[in-house]
Amino acid sequence: MADKQSNQQAQRNFGTGGSPSRPVFIVDGSRTPFLKARGKPGPFPAAELVVGCGRQLMARQPFEPSAIDEVVLGCVMPGPDEANIARVLALRLGIGNDVPAYTVQRNCASGLQALDCAAMEIAANRAELILAGGVESMSHAPILYNNDMVNWLAALNGAKTLGQRLAVFSKLRLKYFKPIIALLRGLSDPIVGLSMGQTAENLAYRFHISRAQMDEYAARSHLRLANAQDKGYLQEVEPLYDYSGHFFDNDDGLRRDSSVENLAKLKPVFDRPFGSVTAGNSAQVTDGAALLLLASEKAVKQYQLPVLGQIVDSHWAGLAPAQMGLGPVHAISPILKRHQYQLKDIDYWEINEAFAAQVLGCLAAWENEDYCKNELGLAVTMGKLDQERLNVDGGGVSLGHPVGASGARIVLHLLDVLKRNNAKRGIASLCIGGGQGGAMLVERV
């Protein structure tokens, strides 16, 4: 099974499969601050977030916006005025009417999927410059009418006479006003009937991850983000201004006083009262955007562009939806196998923190002989990943996880971490609701 998946992926891998292939470089990128949702729509819908992110990025380029060949954007829940939000972004940035744009959706890894799609276009000699990334304004997720109300409104619309309308009004019931919260539906799996938090509880149970371990990981995520902000490590963040003149320049979900003791006071959310996954050791519901510029070698030379790094490989994997948090294990392991790397050969890692239990579950799976043999098809365990090289500036628990944007953010920040530490090689990966995983191998050039 594992060999079959590796062979299938090899046909899509950069530089293989018989199609024309070229190196793919990341030359620049930026992101917005990640702004925590606070119970009402935040200051920016998705389009405003990503345009604010892209405006500064494009302004500092040595080429005209029209030099972009395509725009690819990941987004899970665009608003009603944001159909094909990638096209909205392209037009509002002045990239031009004749430049195509499309939006992709692979749940939590939509931003990574956008980068992968863009890289394949350049590798196949179909583009030279592509703007790609992701965005999500989770606080603006739509609230929907239920089917009873939709049918009632349809009947009202079809009523022609006053008598018919009165008859329809007589059938209106209070239950018709019960809304469907799209965000909650989107964070649940319709196949297995579990919320994403419940799948994290599954991993905690399977690998014996304690509440104290989760809270310790969560507290460390906040401390690492605080350190990164204090030392000016997050240079990829572009400030945003709303129409009231308010200024946003930092990820505002940071809790500087986070500690194991404080987190221990929180009650379980997804498996009450016995579970271990809480709001404090889970990713925050957040608004944010991240964009990267991908270029061919020809474009790099033509415009004398700086190179942040090269996309070397990527992999997408599927697994049981109830264990979806282990997706990174299934996506990363084939990449390591193809390149004959061990965990220690990767200098730095970004594994998206959907839940502390989920990241810890991935690390535990690589150390588990039964899992590596029976689930990954490996002869030996992958071993222990050094957490001092994992999410060194915090992650989704402290930064937040705007689902369409996180995949692009972790790749962009990974390249910055590699540069800062004069390191060469990194892997960015995410678990994906519905039972998938995605990973991307990048190197500094």
Secondary structure, 3 states (H helix, E strand, C coil): CHHHHHHHHHCCCCCCCCCCCCCEEEEEEEECCCEECCCCCCCCCHHHHHHHHHHHHHHCCCCCHHHCCEEEEECCCCCCCCCCHHHHHHHHCCCCCCCCEEEECCHHHHHHHHHHHHHHHHHCCCCCEEEEEEEEEHHHCCEECCHHHHHHHHHHHHCCCHHHHHHHHCCCCHHHHCCEEHHHHHCEECCCCEEHHHHHHHHHHHCCCCHHHHHHHHHHHHHHHHHHHHCCCCCCECCEECCCCCEECCCCCCCCCCCHHHHCCCCCCCCCCCCCCCCCCECCCEEEEEEEEEECHHHHHHHCCCCCEEEEEEEEEECCHHHHHHHHHHHHHHHHHHHCCCHHHCCEEEECCCEHHHHHHHHHHHHCHHHHHHCCCCCCCCCCCCHHHECCCCCHHHHCCCCCCHHHHHHHHHHHHHHHCCCCEEEEEEEECCCEEEEEEEECC
